[in-house]
């Protein structure tokens, strides 16, 4: 008669460590920005080809100095043609919030189009959370003839 002895050997399993950005690490000097929520066109919103839309985000000034009039929303990157640099045009005090908007021309071809934006001080230093505008362009819809 034969006996068998099995032993269990613990193995490391699970997910690898993923770095999480500390909000303070997004600062540039005394400037920082926290994303609060999408006001219009949340990521993945379906839009019609050729439309013009205004994407708006609600953000908070979580830095230690006011955002000044010459600050601007700058295009960081996009997978379609977008022009971007919009002046803030107003003062946003420490611990206050603001709504930032950019106008986007929707491409004619179906697909998912994404652009990334950040706030910039008057010297061109970008800071704070990256703001995303992601839209889905569907095929053109035909209007039935009466």
N, C-alpha and C positions, 0 to 999 in steps of 0.2 A: 504494500500500500504506500502511495506517494502523497506527501503533503507539500503544499506550496505556501510560501510566505510572500505576501504583497506588502509593499510599503508605499506610503504616499509621500511624494516630494513636493513641497510647495513651490509654485512658480509665480513669478511676478506677472501680473496681468493688469489690465485697466488702460486708461488713456495716458498719453504723455502729457507732461506739463505744458500748458499754453500760457504764454505771457499775456497779462491783461494790462492795458495801458492805465497808468495812474492818472486821474484827471489833472493833477498838478504838473505832470510831465508834458502836458500839451501847451503850457504857458510859454510866452515869449516876453521876458522881463516881467512887468506887472500886468500884462494882458492875458486873459484867458476867456474861453467861451464854452459853455455847456449846452449841448443839444437838449431841448425840452420835449418837442414833439413836432410832427408834420402838421401844418395847418391846412395845406392843400396838396393834392396829388401824392398820397403816400406811395412808397415804393411798390412798383408793380401795377400802378393804375393804368387801365386801358384808355388810350386816346385815339382820336381819328387822325389819319394821315394828313399832313399839311396844316393842322391847327396851330394856333399860337396859344400858349398857356403861361400862367404865372405861378411858379412854384414858390411856396412860402413855408418857412420854418420858424418855430418859436424857439428862441435861444435865451440864455441867461448870461449876464456878465458876472462870472465867478472869479474874476481877477481882483487885483488890488488897486486899479486905477480906472478912471472913466474911459469909455470909448469916445473918441472925438469925431467931429464932422468929416474930416478927411479920411477916416478909415473906410475901407471898401471890401466888398465881397469879391473874391478873386477865384477864377476858374483854376482848379488844380489839375484835372484831367477829364477827358470825355472820350467815348467811343463813337462820337459823331460830331459834326461841325457845330460848335457853340462859341459864341463870342462872349467874353465875360470880364467885366470889371465894373461894378456898380458902387458908387459912393454911398456911404451910410447917410450922410447929410443931416445928422442930428447927434446929440449927445446922449449916451446911455450910461447912467450912473452905476457905480459898484452895487452888486446885488439886485440890480433891476433887470428886467427882461425886455426883449424887443422881438418884432417880427421882421425877418429878413426875406426879401423876395428877389427872384431873377425871372426875366421873361425868356421863354424858350420857344423856338420854332420847331415844331414836330416834323421829323423826316417823313418823306412820302412812302418809303419802303417799309414793309412789315418787319418787325423785330423788336428786341429789347434794347433800349438806349439809356445809357447811364452817364451822368456827369457828377463830378465831385468838386465841392467848393469849400473855401475857408475864408475867415475874416483876416484882414491884413491891416497893420497900422500904417501911418503916413509914410514910413520908411520902407515899406515893402516886406516887413517881417510877418509871415503868416502864423496864426496861433489858434488854439482851441480845437474843439471837435471838428472833424471833417463832416460836411453836410452833403447828403446824397440826394440826387434827383434821378429816379429810375422810372421810366415809362415803357409801356408795351404798346407798340403800334400794330393794330390789327389790319387785315386786308380791307381795302375800301369797300364800303357797303353801297349797294346799288339801290336807288329809289325806284320802286315799281311805277310803271307808267299807269295813269288812270284809265 
